[in-house]
């Protein structure tokens, strides 16, 4: 219940801030300009889920999949999300994530066009349980105002990195 209230408060704050955002913030512009539908890139207009992914040498991996329901306008995303934080039952883990990979590739996100990004956690370190990640998406011209949330079970550690957004679920 507290998580839902926090999301509503964050969504409302993001809406107010987006209206007052200056030139430094991306406007989550439509990939097909001209429609009046709201952008799928805005935090309140999409959902995100964390699932375990196959590991690699020295790392645990988790996939964060973003989907948007019908009625929202496709938009463009680029690079890794920023301001990534992890929490368990509403308590901050103290772990923040860096980023890796190509930060310039642009992908289209919207209804029928899910996207995902990778969370890479060093397996040599003791993991801290988490059930939520918060993050800020990036458009080709800067950050998209507001904080998105993804739910799912994972373990994070110092040295956690987040990969760039890619096409597909």
C-alpha angles and dihedrals in degrees: 000000000000090000090054092049090049091051091050091049091048091048091050092047090048090052092051093044092046089057090052097038116129131214092290094074127070114242096220088242121201120263088219103037120209104058121110094216117117118259118266088218094070110101095239092054102061142043129225132200131191118218132172115260131194113288127236133208105307097353143088114214133207128185122220110202120195121200132179125205123229116283098054127103118244115248140183127259129185137187130351122326114257134218090037113180133170131214140179119214089343096310118118113242093212089235120122124185132233122206138244139186136038109340097188105061111112122215130185116236128188145093108343091009108085120181134197143194133201129242109205117197124186107244091203090073128070109261124232113217116242134173101189140041125197121199146157118240122223130221122200089266100043145298122336110233116251139036124275123205131210125191129208141101118283143141121233134190141178107292095039112155133194122216128217123279112268136187121270139026 
